[in-house]
Amino acid sequence: MPEPRVPGSGGERMELPCGETVSPRGFDLGQREFDCDCGETHAVVTDAHPLSRFVPEDIAAQLRAVIDTDDEYDEFSMPHLMGSVMEEFPDEVAVRDVSEDGQVGAALIWVTDFDARRLHHVVVELLVELMDHAVSHIDDEGLEAEFESQMAEFDVERFVEAYRDQRDFEDEYDRPV
């Protein structure tokens, strides 16, 4: 007997930026990217992923401590970060609210048109811009000059490469650093 079509029954599909559709139930919490039928590899992010997926935990803790949120989330987290990515790349990120489907294990799923390495690069660039903006609002010229000096030496690509090597992103059981 066919299963009735009710919300969360698994019958809903998620349209990806490439035009393909997938079932959100096809993703697991440890997954960072998947090979799509379109022939490309797409990054996958869920709200259950920690910010330390992209930056060291001490930086994630600082972001949580200094950024006030004005929504249902208690602190700065993956939905805020991926919201920033969606602002910059509205046509290259698909998001699906799966909070009503208890079999998914997450409330939100984002899939990007680009792979996980490119997403990591984009996220770090956005976080640097966010930190630069925050520092510009502080009445401390010395701190602002120090931050600018450090950013002049910061290489996003080298950071992403080193962080991904240290985290061993080939294994779904990597740990925060």
C-alpha positions in Angstrom: 0.0 0.0 0.0 1.5 3.4 -0.9 2.4 5.7 1.9 0.2 8.8 2.1 1.9 12.1 1.2 2.1 14.0 4.4 4.7 16.6 5.4 8.0 15.0 6.3 7.1 11.7 4.7 10.2 11.7 2.6 8.3 12.5 -0.6 9.5 16.1 -0.8 12.5 16.9 -2.9 15.0 19.6 -2.6 15.9 21.5 -5.7 19.6 22.2 -6.0 21.3 25.2 -7.6 22.3 23.0 -10.5 18.6 22.1 -11.2 18.7 18.5 -10.0 16.4 17.5 -7.2 17.3 15.2 -4.3 15.6 13.9 -1.1 17.0 15.6 2.0 16.9 12.1 3.6 19.8 11.2 1.3 22.2 13.3 3.3 23.8 12.3 6.6 25.1 14.5 9.4 28.8 13.6 8.7 28.5 14.5 5.0 30.4 17.5 3.7 29.8 17.1 0.0 28.2 14.8 -2.5 28.6 13.8 -6.1 25.5 15.0 -8.0 23.9 13.5 -11.0 24.7 16.8 -12.8 28.4 15.7 -12.8 29.5 18.2 -10.2 30.4 17.9 -6.5 28.4 20.1 -4.1 29.1 21.1 -0.6 26.6 20.0 2.1 26.1 21.8 5.4 23.6 21.2 8.2 22.7 23.4 11.1 24.1 20.6 13.3 27.6 21.3 11.9 29.8 23.3 14.3 31.4 26.6 13.3 34.7 24.8 13.9 34.1 23.0 10.6 35.5 26.1 9.0 37.6 27.9 11.7 39.4 26.8 15.0 37.1 26.5 18.0 38.8 29.5 19.8 37.8 31.7 16.8 34.3 30.2 16.8 34.0 30.9 20.5 35.1 34.5 20.0 32.5 34.9 17.2 29.8 33.5 19.5 30.9 35.8 22.3 30.9 39.1 20.3 28.1 38.7 17.8 24.6 39.3 19.1 21.8 37.5 17.4 18.3 38.8 17.1 16.5 35.6 16.3 15.5 32.2 17.8 19.1 31.1 18.1 20.9 31.8 21.3 24.3 32.5 19.7 26.0 33.0 16.4 25.9 29.6 14.6 25.8 27.8 11.3 22.4 29.3 10.2 23.9 32.8 10.6 27.1 31.9 8.7 25.3 30.1 5.9 22.8 33.1 5.7 25.9 35.3 5.0 27.0 32.8 2.2 23.4 33.0 0.8 23.5 36.8 0.8 26.7 36.7 -1.3 25.7 33.8 -3.5 21.9 33.7 -3.6 21.7 31.6 -6.8 24.4 29.2 -5.7 23.0 28.0 -2.4 19.8 25.9 -1.8 18.4 25.6 1.7 15.7 23.3 3.0 13.9 23.4 6.3 13.7 19.7 7.3 12.8 20.3 11.0 9.5 18.5 10.6 11.1 15.4 9.3 12.5 13.4 12.3 14.4 11.0 10.0 16.8 13.6 8.7 18.6 14.5 12.0 19.0 18.2 11.2 16.6 21.2 11.0 18.3 22.9 8.0 20.3 21.7 5.1 22.2 23.9 2.7 23.7 22.6 -0.6 26.0 24.9 -2.6 26.7 24.9 -6.3 30.4 24.7 -5.5 32.4 22.0 -3.6 33.3 22.0 0.1 36.8 23.4 -0.4 35.4 26.4 -2.3 32.7 26.9 0.3 35.4 26.8 3.0 37.3 29.5 1.2 34.1 31.7 0.8 33.3 31.2 4.5 36.7 32.3 5.7 36.6 35.4 3.5 33.2 36.3 4.8 34.4 35.8 8.4 37.4 38.0 7.8 35.1 40.7 6.4 32.8 40.4 9.4 35.7 40.7 11.8 37.1 43.7 9.9 33.7 45.4 10.1 33.5 44.7 13.9 37.0 46.1 14.5 36.2 49.2 12.6 33.4 50.0 15.2 35.9 49.8 18.1 37.3 53.1 19.4 40.8 51.7 19.6 43.1 52.8 16.7 45.9 50.6 18.0 43.7 47.5 17.8 42.4 48.5 14.4 45.9 49.0 13.1 47.1 45.6 14.6 44.1 43.8 13.0 44.8 45.5 9.6 48.5 44.5 9.9 47.6 40.9 10.6 45.1 40.8 7.8 47.7 42.1 5.3 49.7 38.9 6.1 46.7 36.5 6.2 46.4 34.2 3.2 42.9 32.7 3.0 44.0 29.9 0.6 46.9 28.9 2.8 44.7 29.0 5.9 42.0 26.8 4.3 44.6 24.3 3.0 46.4 24.0 6.4 43.1 23.8 8.4 41.7 21.1 6.1 44.9 19.1 6.4 44.9 19.5 10.2 41.3 18.5 10.4 41.7 15.5 8.0 38.5 16.2 6.1 38.8 13.0 4.2 37.3 11.3 7.3 33.8 12.1 8.7 35.1 11.6 12.2 37.4 14.7 12.4 37.5 16.6 15.6 37.5 20.4 16.4 41.0 21.9 16.9 
